[in-house]
Amino acid sequence: MTRNLIWILIGGAVIWAGFSANISTDKLSTAAPRLADFLARMFPPDLSVWPETLKSLLETLRIAILGTFFSVILSAGLGMLASENCSPAWSGVPCALFLR
C-alpha cells in the first residue's frame, strides 16, 4: 500500500509540474526531431573539451561546498539567537520571527 501511495504521489508531482510548466502535447510531438538531433550529437562524446568540462565541474563543486558551509554557519548562529534559553528576548524574538 505504501509503495503504491509513493508512486501516486510521484505521478501527481510530475503531472502538476507539467501543467505548471505549460507543457502541451503539441510541443512534445514537435520536439521529438530536435531531441533526436541533440542525442545524436552527444555520441560519440567529444573528449577534446574534457579539460574545460572538468574545470567547470570542479568550480561548481567548490561553489556547492562553500554555499553549504556558509549556510550551516549562518543557520547555527541564527538558531542560537532564536532559542529562548540561549539568548535574551530582545534578540531571540525578532530572530525567531525572521526565521518563521
Secondary structure as the mmCIF struct_conf table of DSSP 4:
data_model
#
loop_
_struct_conf.conf_type_id
_struct_conf.id
_struct_conf.beg_label_comp_id
_struct_conf.beg_label_asym_id
_struct_conf.beg_label_seq_id
_struct_conf.end_label_comp_id
_struct_conf.end_label_asym_id
_struct_conf.end_label_seq_id
HELX_RH_AL_P HELX_RH_AL_P1 THR A 2 SER A 20
TURN_TY1_P TURN_TY1_P1 ALA A 21 ASN A 22
HELX_RH_AL_P HELX_RH_AL_P2 THR A 25 MET A 42
BEND BEND1 PHE A 43 PRO A 44
HELX_RH_3T_P HELX_RH_3T_P1 LEU A 47 VAL A 49
HELX_RH_AL_P HELX_RH_AL_P3 TRP A 50 ALA A 82
TURN_TY1_P TURN_TY1_P2 GLU A 84 CYS A 86
BEND BEND2 SER A 87 SER A 87
HELX_RH_AL_P HELX_RH_AL_P4 ALA A 89 LEU A 99
#
